[in-house]
């Protein structure tokens, strides 16, 4: 029997990783898209009062930025940790979550590239395994409708060429333990697709909001951009034609919230990627950045960039010492994205978004917002000026 719309909208979400870039952008959209919903937000460590204060601060920001005045009464703190036994949840809280949760969104993970593989597995695979165990209890004793897993397009590792949404383990090697452990985590989720209503998202390189430029994470592409801005980067590994699969956080969050509510999404993987037709070329990003920085914060000499092979980059780096070596070491997070040309097919995502009004913005149409936010906040050091 189809429930009345008023009751259908009264969803109860349980979210891990809700304080990161993706999570903080999902929260206001979930509150708006599901007007009768409440959210239990897992907060790691400390005491419950500290967790409540943190959630209160998040809710206040949502009220100020999005005008959702009841955010503080709809988002609730839950003490927990994906690295702890039974997620570190109090038994009473766990039982309540099992009975009442309609939607789980699991986004908590370590995003460090330098963890030993065992440690990365313990956090990412171990946390996912515990979340799936909780979801299994919800299926047997509760009203769970969705288990949303936020993965990564980087599970493709060192594969080149076309990468399809149904692809996972194709004998690929990995650039780092983050990619490796996220691939194994997704395998765990997919293995339970027959018993749990899973939806898997694989975003690529997430950057700031296409309308405001705002971001809270200045990693990956932002690191070489900052070095370029300061005049400290004059060459980069890759070719001018290398694709940079950049996706703005507002499009990522909008499409996630829309897709997870669609019945036809259950059991599928969705690339949240630009893909070969919409991805920016490395040369395009470099040109737009150098022109913007030269125009708005000029140096004594105009900025210039040389494209070199990864082998040449490693050769030059091997001869560096001290500060210069440390500077080039900051590019380690970028190397996987420019070392191979990964072309992400997104037919599942494109098909389900058709007619939704959610359109993918091209980097060339909003890059000024991204760079302007970087300069205005001094690369995240002065958020009060945002």
Secondary structure in CASP SS format (residue, H / E / C, confidence):
PFRMAT SS
TARGET T0000
AUTHOR 0000-0000-0000
METHOD secondary structure of the structure
MODEL  1
X C 1.00
X C 1.00
X C 1.00
X C 1.00
X H 1.00
X H 1.00
X H 1.00
X H 1.00
X C 1.00
X C 1.00
X C 1.00
X E 1.00
X E 1.00
X E 1.00
X E 1.00
X E 1.00
X C 1.00
X C 1.00
X C 1.00
X C 1.00
X H 1.00
X H 1.00
X H 1.00
X H 1.00
X H 1.00
X H 1.00
X H 1.00
X H 1.00
X H 1.00
X H 1.00
X H 1.00
X H 1.00
X H 1.00
X C 1.00
X C 1.00
X C 1.00
X C 1.00
X E 1.00
X E 1.00
X E 1.00
X E 1.00
X E 1.00
X E 1.00
X C 1.00
X C 1.00
X C 1.00
X C 1.00
X H 1.00
X H 1.00
X H 1.00
X H 1.00
X H 1.00
X H 1.00
X H 1.00
X H 1.00
X H 1.00
X H 1.00
X H 1.00
X H 1.00
X H 1.00
X H 1.00
X H 1.00
X H 1.00
X H 1.00
X H 1.00
X H 1.00
X C 1.00
X C 1.00
X C 1.00
X C 1.00
X H 1.00
X H 1.00
X H 1.00
X H 1.00
X E 1.00
X E 1.00
X E 1.00
X E 1.00
X E 1.00
X C 1.00
X C 1.00
X C 1.00
X C 1.00
X C 1.00
X H 1.00
X H 1.00
X H 1.00
X H 1.00
X C 1.00
X C 1.00
X H 1.00
X H 1.00
X H 1.00
X H 1.00
X H 1.00
X H 1.00
X H 1.00
X H 1.00
X H 1.00
X H 1.00
X C 1.00
X C 1.00
X E 1.00
X E 1.00
X E 1.00
X E 1.00
X C 1.00
X C 1.00
X C 1.00
X C 1.00
X C 1.00
X C 1.00
X C 1.00
X C 1.00
X C 1.00
X C 1.00
X H 1.00
X H 1.00
X H 1.00
X H 1.00
X H 1.00
X H 1.00
X H 1.00
X H 1.00
X H 1.00
X H 1.00
X H 1.00
X H 1.00
X H 1.00
X H 1.00
X H 1.00
X H 1.00
X H 1.00
X H 1.00
X H 1.00
X H 1.00
X H 1.00
X H 1.00
X H 1.00
X H 1.00
X H 1.00
X C 1.00
X C 1.00
X C 1.00
X C 1.00
X E 1.00
X E 1.00
X E 1.00
X E 1.00
X E 1.00
X C 1.00
X C 1.00
X H 1.00
X H 1.00
X H 1.00
X H 1.00
X C 1.00
X C 1.00
X C 1.00
X C 1.00
X E 1.00
X E 1.00
X E 1.00
X C 1.00
X C 1.00
X C 1.00
X C 1.00
X C 1.00
X C 1.00
X C 1.00
X C 1.00
X C 1.00
X C 1.00
X C 1.00
X C 1.00
X C 1.00
X H 1.00
X H 1.00
X H 1.00
X H 1.00
X H 1.00
X H 1.00
X H 1.00
X H 1.00
X H 1.00
X H 1.00
X H 1.00
X H 1.00
X H 1.00
X H 1.00
X H 1.00
X C 1.00
X C 1.00
X C 1.00
X C 1.00
X C 1.00
X C 1.00
X E 1.00
X E 1.00
X E 1.00
X E 1.00
X E 1.00
X E 1.00
X C 1.00
X E 1.00
X E 1.00
X E 1.00
X C 1.00
X C 1.00
X C 1.00
X C 1.00
X C 1.00
X C 1.00
X C 1.00
X C 1.00
X C 1.00
X C 1.00
X C 1.00
X C 1.00
X C 1.00
X H 1.00
X H 1.00
X H 1.00
X H 1.00
X H 1.00
X H 1.00
X H 1.00
X H 1.00
X H 1.00
X C 1.00
X C 1.00
X C 1.00
X C 1.00
X C 1.00
X E 1.00
X E 1.00
X E 1.00
X C 1.00
X C 1.00
X C 1.00
X C 1.00
X C 1.00
X E 1.00
X E 1.00
X C 1.00
X E 1.00
X E 1.00
X E 1.00
X H 1.00
X H 1.00
X H 1.00
X H 1.00
X H 1.00
X H 1.00
X H 1.00
X H 1.00
X H 1.00
X H 1.00
X H 1.00
X H 1.00
X C 1.00
X C 1.00
X H 1.00
X H 1.00
X H 1.00
X C 1.00
X C 1.00
X C 1.00
X E 1.00
X E 1.00
X E 1.00
X E 1.00
X C 1.00
X C 1.00
X H 1.00
X H 1.00
X H 1.00
X H 1.00
X C 1.00
X E 1.00
X E 1.00
X H 1.00
X H 1.00
X H 1.00
X H 1.00
X H 1.00
X H 1.00
X H 1.00
X H 1.00
X H 1.00
X H 1.00
X H 1.00
X H 1.00
X H 1.00
X H 1.00
X H 1.00
X C 1.00
X C 1.00
X C 1.00
X C 1.00
X C 1.00
X C 1.00
X C 1.00
X C 1.00
X C 1.00
X E 1.00
X E 1.00
X E 1.00
X C 1.00
X H 1.00
X H 1.00
X H 1.00
X H 1.00
X H 1.00
X H 1.00
X H 1.00
X H 1.00
X H 1.00
X C 1.00
X C 1.00
X C 1.00
X H 1.00
X H 1.00
X H 1.00
X H 1.00
X H 1.00
X H 1.00
X H 1.00
X H 1.00
X C 1.00
X C 1.00
X H 1.00
X H 1.00
X H 1.00
X H 1.00
X H 1.00
X H 1.00
X H 1.00
X H 1.00
X C 1.00
X C 1.00
X E 1.00
X E 1.00
X E 1.00
X C 1.00
X C 1.00
X H 1.00
X H 1.00
X H 1.00
X H 1.00
X H 1.00
X H 1.00
X H 1.00
X C 1.00
X C 1.00
X C 1.00
X C 1.00
X C 1.00
X C 1.00
X C 1.00
X C 1.00
X C 1.00
X H 1.00
X H 1.00
X H 1.00
X H 1.00
X H 1.00
X H 1.00
X H 1.00
X H 1.00
X H 1.00
X H 1.00
X H 1.00
X H 1.00
X H 1.00
X H 1.00
X C 1.00
X C 1.00
X C 1.00
X C 1.00
X C 1.00
X C 1.00
X H 1.00
X H 1.00
X H 1.00
X C 1.00
END
